[in-house]
Amino acid sequence: MSQTKKLLQICLAGLILFSGAVMAIEEPKYSVLEQSGPFELRAYEPKIIAEVRVKGDMSEASSAGFRLIAAYIFGKNQSKEKIEMTIPVIVEPKAESAAMGSPVLINEGTNEWLVAFVMPSSFELSTLPTPVDEQVQLKKIPAENKAVITFSGFSTYSKVEAKTTELKDWMAEKRLTPIGPAQFARYNPPWTLPFLRRSEIMFDYRPESK
Protein backbone atom coordinates (compact mmCIF):
# COMPACT_ATOMS: atom_id res chain seq x y z
CA MET A 1 0.00 0.00 0.00
CA SER A 2 1.39 3.45 -0.93
CA GLN A 3 2.25 6.03 1.72
CA THR A 4 -0.35 8.39 0.21
CA LYS A 5 -3.11 5.79 0.52
CA LYS A 6 -2.09 5.03 4.12
CA LEU A 7 -2.23 8.74 4.97
CA LEU A 8 -5.68 9.10 3.40
CA GLN A 9 -6.97 6.13 5.42
CA ILE A 10 -5.64 7.59 8.67
CA CYS A 11 -7.14 11.01 7.93
CA LEU A 12 -10.51 9.47 7.04
CA ALA A 13 -10.58 7.44 10.26
CA GLY A 14 -9.62 10.49 12.26
CA LEU A 15 -12.27 12.61 10.54
CA ILE A 16 -15.00 10.09 11.41
CA LEU A 17 -13.80 9.78 14.99
CA PHE A 18 -13.43 13.47 15.72
CA SER A 19 -16.17 15.03 13.57
CA GLY A 20 -18.73 16.73 15.72
CA ALA A 21 -16.38 16.44 18.67
CA VAL A 22 -14.79 19.88 18.65
CA MET A 23 -16.20 20.33 22.14
CA ALA A 24 -14.20 18.91 25.02
CA ILE A 25 -13.28 15.26 24.55
CA GLU A 26 -12.74 13.28 27.73
CA GLU A 27 -9.20 12.48 28.77
CA PRO A 28 -7.91 10.55 31.79
CA LYS A 29 -8.27 12.37 35.11
CA TYR A 30 -5.05 13.42 36.84
CA SER A 31 -3.65 15.98 39.22
CA VAL A 32 -0.39 17.86 38.63
CA LEU A 33 2.19 17.18 41.34
CA GLU A 34 4.90 19.41 39.87
CA GLN A 35 5.26 21.54 36.75
CA SER A 36 8.32 23.09 35.11
CA GLY A 37 7.95 24.43 31.56
CA PRO A 38 6.88 21.54 29.31
CA PHE A 39 7.53 18.98 32.07
CA GLU A 40 5.04 17.69 34.63
CA LEU A 41 4.73 15.02 37.28
CA ARG A 42 1.15 13.72 37.27
CA ALA A 43 -0.92 11.47 39.51
CA TYR A 44 -3.43 9.60 37.33
CA GLU A 45 -6.66 8.10 38.60
CA PRO A 46 -7.50 4.46 37.69
CA LYS A 47 -8.68 3.97 34.12
CA ILE A 48 -9.71 1.31 31.61
CA ILE A 49 -8.01 0.92 28.25
CA ALA A 50 -8.65 -1.03 25.07
CA GLU A 51 -5.32 -2.13 23.59
CA VAL A 52 -3.93 -4.13 20.69
CA ARG A 53 -0.49 -5.53 19.99
CA VAL A 54 0.77 -4.75 16.49
CA LYS A 55 4.01 -5.03 14.53
CA GLY A 56 5.87 -2.66 12.24
CA ASP A 57 7.66 0.63 12.74
CA MET A 58 6.09 3.23 15.03
CA SER A 59 4.06 4.89 12.26
CA GLU A 60 2.78 1.61 10.81
CA ALA A 61 1.92 0.22 14.24
CA SER A 62 0.14 3.40 15.30
CA SER A 63 -2.02 3.38 12.16
CA ALA A 64 -2.83 -0.34 12.37
CA GLY A 65 -3.65 -0.17 16.08
CA PHE A 66 -5.78 2.94 15.59
CA ARG A 67 -7.91 1.19 12.97
CA LEU A 68 -8.43 -1.93 15.10
CA ILE A 69 -9.58 -0.06 18.20
CA ALA A 70 -11.58 2.47 16.18
CA ALA A 71 -13.53 -0.46 14.73
CA TYR A 72 -14.26 -1.66 18.28
CA ILE A 73 -15.62 1.69 19.46
CA PHE A 74 -17.59 2.15 16.22
CA GLY A 75 -19.57 -0.97 17.07
CA LYS A 76 -17.45 -4.00 16.17
CA ASN A 77 -18.34 -5.60 19.47
CA GLN A 78 -20.81 -8.24 20.61
CA SER A 79 -23.54 -5.74 21.52
CA LYS A 80 -22.81 -3.49 18.49
CA GLU A 81 -22.63 -0.57 20.88
CA LYS A 82 -20.86 2.65 19.89
CA ILE A 83 -18.46 4.12 22.43
CA GLU A 84 -17.47 7.78 22.60
CA MET A 85 -13.96 8.67 21.50
CA THR A 86 -11.55 9.85 24.20
CA ILE A 87 -8.01 11.19 24.11
CA PRO A 88 -5.14 10.43 23.95
CA VAL A 89 -4.23 7.53 21.68
CA ILE A 90 -1.23 5.88 23.34
CA VAL A 91 1.61 4.02 21.61
CA GLU A 92 4.40 2.23 23.48
CA PRO A 93 7.13 -0.21 22.47
CA LYS A 94 6.65 -3.79 23.61
CA ALA A 95 9.83 -5.49 24.80
CA GLU A 96 10.80 -8.13 27.31
CA SER A 97 12.86 -5.66 29.34
CA ALA A 98 9.71 -3.63 30.04
CA ALA A 99 8.34 -6.51 32.08
CA MET A 100 11.46 -6.43 34.23
CA GLY A 101 11.01 -2.76 35.06
CA SER A 102 13.94 -1.31 33.13
CA PRO A 103 13.25 1.61 30.79
CA VAL A 104 12.35 0.85 27.18
CA LEU A 105 12.71 3.86 24.90
CA ILE A 106 10.62 4.78 21.88
CA ASN A 107 13.81 4.68 19.77
CA GLU A 108 15.05 1.21 20.73
CA GLY A 109 14.19 -0.31 17.38
CA THR A 110 11.45 -2.68 18.49
CA ASN A 111 9.01 -3.81 15.82
CA GLU A 112 6.23 -4.71 18.26
CA TRP A 113 4.00 -2.10 19.90
CA LEU A 114 0.99 -1.68 22.16
CA VAL A 115 -1.58 0.83 20.94
CA ALA A 116 -4.32 1.85 23.37
CA PHE A 117 -7.41 4.05 23.69
CA VAL A 118 -8.60 5.10 27.15
CA MET A 119 -12.25 4.15 27.63
CA PRO A 120 -14.84 6.70 28.87
CA SER A 121 -15.00 6.95 32.66
CA SER A 122 -18.74 6.14 32.56
CA PHE A 123 -17.81 2.47 31.93
CA GLU A 124 -16.63 -0.21 34.31
CA LEU A 125 -14.68 -3.17 32.98
CA SER A 126 -17.83 -5.29 33.43
CA THR A 127 -20.06 -2.88 31.47
CA LEU A 128 -17.88 -2.40 28.38
CA PRO A 129 -19.06 -4.38 25.36
CA THR A 130 -16.99 -7.47 24.55
CA PRO A 131 -14.76 -7.02 21.47
CA VAL A 132 -15.48 -9.22 18.47
CA ASP A 133 -11.84 -9.06 17.40
CA GLU A 134 -9.72 -11.03 19.87
CA GLN A 135 -6.79 -8.70 19.20
CA VAL A 136 -8.61 -5.99 21.17
CA GLN A 137 -8.03 -6.50 24.89
CA LEU A 138 -9.73 -4.56 27.71
CA LYS A 139 -7.64 -3.85 30.78
CA LYS A 140 -8.02 -1.89 34.03
CA ILE A 141 -5.03 0.28 34.90
CA PRO A 142 -4.60 1.21 38.60
CA ALA A 143 -3.72 4.70 39.82
CA GLU A 144 -0.21 5.64 38.70
CA ASN A 145 2.26 8.51 38.66
CA LYS A 146 3.94 9.63 35.44
CA ALA A 147 6.61 12.06 34.33
CA VAL A 148 5.50 13.86 31.17
CA ILE A 149 6.85 16.20 28.50
CA THR A 150 4.32 18.05 26.30
CA PHE A 151 5.16 19.37 22.82
CA SER A 152 3.51 20.59 19.64
CA GLY A 153 4.25 20.31 15.92
CA PHE A 154 4.64 17.22 13.77
CA SER A 155 5.46 14.04 15.69
CA THR A 156 8.23 12.73 13.49
CA TYR A 157 10.26 9.78 14.68
CA SER A 158 13.31 11.95 15.27
CA LYS A 159 11.28 14.50 17.24
CA VAL A 160 9.71 11.81 19.44
CA GLU A 161 13.20 10.42 20.01
CA ALA A 162 14.55 13.86 20.97
CA LYS A 163 11.65 14.59 23.36
CA THR A 164 12.12 11.22 25.03
CA THR A 165 15.75 12.12 25.68
CA GLU A 166 14.75 15.56 27.03
CA LEU A 167 12.30 13.94 29.44
CA LYS A 168 14.89 11.45 30.68
CA ASP A 169 17.40 14.25 31.24
CA TRP A 170 14.85 16.26 33.26
CA MET A 171 13.98 13.19 35.30
CA ALA A 172 17.67 12.64 36.04
CA GLU A 173 17.89 16.21 37.38
CA LYS A 174 14.92 15.40 39.65
CA ARG A 175 16.54 12.11 40.74
CA LEU A 176 13.68 10.11 39.25
CA THR A 177 14.32 6.73 37.65
CA PRO A 178 12.17 5.88 34.57
CA ILE A 179 10.65 2.41 34.66
CA GLY A 180 8.90 0.39 31.99
CA PRO A 181 8.27 1.65 28.46
CA ALA A 182 8.11 5.25 27.31
CA GLN A 183 4.58 6.03 26.12
CA PHE A 184 3.81 8.33 23.19
CA ALA A 185 0.40 10.04 23.45
CA ARG A 186 -1.42 11.82 20.61
CA TYR A 187 -4.33 14.17 21.40
CA ASN A 188 -5.41 15.60 18.03
CA PRO A 189 -6.93 14.49 14.72
CA PRO A 190 -4.59 14.34 11.71
CA TRP A 191 -5.74 17.62 10.12
CA THR A 192 -4.91 19.75 13.19
CA LEU A 193 -2.47 22.56 12.39
CA PRO A 194 1.00 21.62 13.66
CA PHE A 195 1.29 24.49 16.14
CA LEU A 196 -2.06 23.51 17.68
CA ARG A 197 -1.16 19.85 18.13
CA ARG A 198 -0.55 18.36 21.56
CA SER A 199 1.64 15.31 21.93
CA GLU A 200 3.32 13.87 25.00
CA ILE A 201 5.96 11.40 26.08
CA MET A 202 5.34 9.73 29.45
CA PHE A 203 7.34 7.51 31.80
CA ASP A 204 6.34 5.71 34.96
CA TYR A 205 9.00 6.48 37.55
CA ARG A 206 10.37 5.92 41.03
CA PRO A 207 12.58 8.23 43.16
CA GLU A 208 16.26 7.31 43.20
CA SER A 209 17.53 5.68 46.37
CA LYS A 210 19.49 8.05 48.60
Steps between C-alpha positions, in 0.01 A plus 500: 500500500639845407586758765240736349224240531602424860486871585155536343371203702633646825350842426163346411493297822596805700235712328227248587620469858537869573226656285244670715735471795659844498359545849700358788592135453554302818854420604629307802464682832822605673640756738826688441758432771771723353536713188806655336463634145393211275565244776251371756469233765142370499293275724249313282177350627416136409382451143397234249670461164436305182833390352639300210844360430626578150824472304686737271679829550343760729297666223372172355414361843322818606284498186419128521418517871287811451287325238448188713385687810300753298305207355427380855364835618303546176302188585712197410411340830253236614227750591573725197518792739677822401740647754599866517851589390741618770854634491787424484591210273800335666784314327779321687773256399452142614818330619597236751706747703185703570363212704812508715455867583793645307431792266410424139536801272291592198819490289624153596414348165226263611256387233222410744277761664199542726243751378226602743191720532381605846135405548241755624484525879126419490593133437618232738695204367185288545277741304718548191382302198707191419723545192428280200864516393712303747793733433318771697558449872330694782709571807462696825799717587543593870588849622851594388747787496668612178767743389389680184635734233247685280584632152335622182574472128539191285582182692777369280703205619805717559297755697343231720849361557635844596210573739547163667863590565400844635255338741759251624751780556245701702413193704869445574522857634203419727662171609214300351564162340285415192348153509325298233437626147484860385147578381423730207159671526318678216209735579392643163348389169734485199385828341583713807744781420847406627529787748165402654590134545561351843719195537668356807764253608438333837700278735400320816766577759637444848721731713868408504627337817696737723 
